[in-house]
Amino acid sequence: LSRNPRSINLRFILPLAMLYITIYLAADSVAYKMVTFGVILEPGPPFIFPLSYVIGNIIAEVYGYSLAKKIILYTLFFQFLYAFLVTLVIKLPHPDFWNMQDSYNQVFGNIIRFVSAGCISIVSSHFVNIYIFTKWKILLNGKHFLLRSIGASSIGGFVLVTMIMIFGYSGTIDFHSSIIMFFSIYALELFYAFIAAWPAWIISKLLKNKEQLDVYDINTNFNPFKFTEEKN
């Protein structure tokens, strides 16, 4: 298998990228939906968002850090566009007979705040995830995908939950509930990391064979804000 980037078959990477952004937008849409299972308190996004780590790891494993980075940055841009368009439509005047304005305000009124908080969290957590994942790939010579995926996703997930609780939910719930929510969210993140690593491993192996591609980011510039393919 080639260790260097080459032309990519859009039949595979395009659906992965579209699924990646769909996960983000779905998580944004249920940002302030609360879920309880006994003492467990969860907002809606943790039931959806951890899947993005799985997709990110598959892309980084097969296509390399640079492409995974670009997809993250493009997703951030379109996520903000989504939040702006939704907010714009909500703010438009409504007829007197229509009584659902308050419902829309409650569900989507803070979406720009949530996406802004998510931007900080994602830049921190997702780049931590794919950075660790790709560095460990080099260190372990491409072996032990399951351990790399679980370890990197667990670390990235911890950063994500910490940042999103600080910037996304502070002031919206009381301190006691925020502590319960923190551990509830992170427990769900760990559950996803363990369960999803197996199908991610299988999918990445299939894609490597289909693409005849297996990128090792030995000389890659890991600056998260550079779009170019510059090498160190």
C-alpha positions in Angstrom: 0.0 0.0 0.0 1.1 3.5 -0.8 2.4 5.6 2.2 2.0 8.9 0.3 -1.2 10.9 -0.6 -2.4 10.4 -4.2 -5.6 11.0 -6.2 -8.6 10.0 -4.0 -11.7 8.1 -5.1 -14.6 10.5 -4.3 -17.0 7.6 -4.2 -15.7 6.8 -0.7 -14.4 10.1 0.9 -17.4 12.2 -0.2 -20.0 10.1 1.8 -17.7 10.1 4.8 -17.4 13.9 4.7 -21.1 14.3 4.2 -21.8 12.0 7.1 -19.3 13.9 9.3 -21.1 17.3 8.7 -24.5 15.6 9.2 -23.5 14.4 12.6 -22.4 18.0 13.6 -25.7 19.6 12.4 -27.8 16.9 14.0 -26.0 17.5 17.3 -26.5 21.3 17.0 -30.2 20.8 16.4 -30.7 18.9 19.7 -28.2 21.0 21.7 -30.6 21.9 24.5 -32.7 18.7 24.6 -32.2 17.1 28.0 -32.4 13.3 28.5 -32.6 11.4 31.8 -32.0 7.8 32.6 -32.3 7.5 36.4 -29.6 9.7 37.9 -27.9 10.1 34.5 -28.4 13.5 33.0 -27.5 14.0 29.3 -28.1 16.7 26.7 -29.0 15.5 23.2 -25.6 15.9 21.4 -23.6 13.2 23.2 -26.0 10.6 21.7 -24.9 11.7 18.2 -21.6 13.7 18.3 -19.2 10.9 19.4 -19.8 9.3 16.0 -17.7 12.1 14.5 -14.6 10.8 16.3 -15.2 7.5 14.5 -15.5 9.1 11.1 -12.5 11.3 11.8 -10.4 8.4 12.8 -11.3 6.5 9.7 -10.4 9.4 7.5 -7.1 10.1 9.3 -6.2 6.4 9.2 -6.8 5.9 5.5 -6.4 9.4 3.9 -4.1 11.1 6.4 -4.2 14.0 8.8 -4.2 16.7 6.2 -7.5 15.6 4.6 -9.1 15.0 8.0 -8.0 18.5 9.1 -9.6 20.1 6.0 -12.9 18.3 6.6 -13.0 19.5 10.2 -12.3 23.1 9.2 -14.9 23.1 6.4 -17.4 21.5 8.8 -16.8 24.3 11.3 -17.5 26.9 8.6 -20.8 25.3 7.4 -21.8 24.7 11.0 -21.7 28.5 11.6 -23.5 29.1 8.3 -26.2 26.6 9.4 -26.6 28.4 12.8 -26.7 31.8 11.2 -29.4 30.8 8.6 -31.5 29.2 11.3 -31.2 32.2 13.6 -32.0 34.6 10.7 -35.2 32.8 9.8 -36.3 32.6 13.4 -35.9 36.3 13.8 -38.1 37.1 10.8 -41.5 38.6 11.7 -44.4 36.0 12.2 -48.1 36.3 11.8 -50.3 36.9 14.9 -52.2 33.6 14.4 -49.0 31.5 14.6 -48.2 30.6 18.2 -45.0 28.5 17.8 -42.5 31.4 17.9 -41.6 30.8 21.6 -41.0 27.1 20.9 -38.5 27.9 18.1 -36.8 30.5 20.4 -36.4 27.9 23.1 -35.0 25.2 20.8 -32.8 27.3 18.5 -32.5 30.7 20.2 -29.1 29.9 21.6 -27.8 27.9 18.6 -25.1 30.5 17.7 -23.8 30.4 21.3 -23.7 26.6 21.2 -22.0 26.5 17.8 -19.5 29.1 19.0 -18.7 27.0 22.1 -18.6 24.0 19.9 -16.0 25.7 17.7 -13.7 26.2 20.6 -14.3 22.6 21.8 -13.9 21.1 18.4 -10.7 22.9 17.6 -9.4 21.6 20.9 -10.8 18.1 21.0 -10.9 16.9 17.4 -7.4 18.1 16.6 -6.2 16.5 19.8 -7.9 13.3 18.7 -6.6 13.1 15.1 -3.1 14.4 16.2 -2.7 11.6 18.8 -4.2 9.0 16.5 -1.9 9.7 13.6 1.2 10.1 15.8 0.5 6.8 17.4 0.1 5.3 14.0 3.6 6.3 13.2 4.9 5.1 16.6 3.2 1.7 16.3 3.9 1.3 12.6 0.2 1.3 11.7 -0.7 -1.5 14.1 -3.2 -1.6 17.0 -6.0 0.5 15.4 -8.4 -0.4 18.2 -6.1 0.8 21.0 -5.2 4.0 19.0 -8.8 4.7 18.3 -10.1 4.2 21.8 -7.2 6.0 23.4 -7.3 9.1 21.1 -11.1 9.3 21.2 -11.1 9.1 25.0 -8.6 11.9 25.4 -10.3 14.0 22.7 -13.7 13.4 24.3 -12.5 14.5 27.7 -11.2 17.8 26.2 -14.5 18.2 24.4 -16.8 17.6 27.4 -14.7 20.0 29.5 -14.8 22.8 27.0 -18.5 22.4 26.1 -19.5 22.4 29.7 -17.6 25.6 30.3 -18.6 27.5 27.2 -21.8 25.8 26.1 -23.9 25.1 29.2 -22.5 27.4 32.0 -25.3 29.6 33.2 -28.0 27.5 31.7 -28.1 24.8 34.4 -27.1 24.7 38.1 -23.7 23.6 39.4 -24.9 20.2 40.8 -26.6 19.3 37.5 -23.5 20.4 35.6 -21.3 18.0 37.5 -23.8 15.1 36.9 -24.0 16.1 33.3 -20.2 16.2 32.9 -19.7 12.6 34.1 -22.8 11.4 32.3 -21.5 12.9 29.0 -18.0 11.6 29.4 -19.2 8.1 30.3 -21.3 8.1 27.1 -18.2 9.3 25.2 -16.2 6.4 26.6 -18.9 3.9 25.7 -19.0 5.2 22.1 -15.2 5.0 21.9 -15.1 1.4 22.9 -18.1 0.2 20.9 -17.4 2.2 17.7 -13.7 1.3 17.4 -14.6 -2.1 16.0 -16.7 -1.1 13.0 -14.2 1.8 12.4 -11.4 -0.7 12.2 -13.2 -2.9 9.8 -14.3 0.0 7.6 -10.8 1.5 7.5 -9.3 -1.9 6.4 -11.9 -2.2 3.6 -11.2 1.4 2.5 -7.4 0.8 2.5 -7.9 -2.2 0.2 -10.3 -0.3 -2.1 -8.2 2.8 -2.3 -4.8 1.0 -2.2 -3.9 3.8 0.2 -2.5 4.0 3.7 -1.1 7.4 4.6 1.6 7.8 7.3 1.9 11.4 8.3 5.7 11.3 9.0 6.5 14.7 7.6 3.1 16.3 7.8 2.7 19.9 9.1 0.2 19.4 12.0 -0.7 23.1 12.2 -4.5 22.9 12.4 -5.1 26.1 10.6 -3.0 25.5 7.5 -4.9 24.2 4.4 -1.7 23.8 2.3 0.2 20.5 2.1 3.4 22.0 3.4 5.9 19.5 4.9 8.1 20.1 7.9 
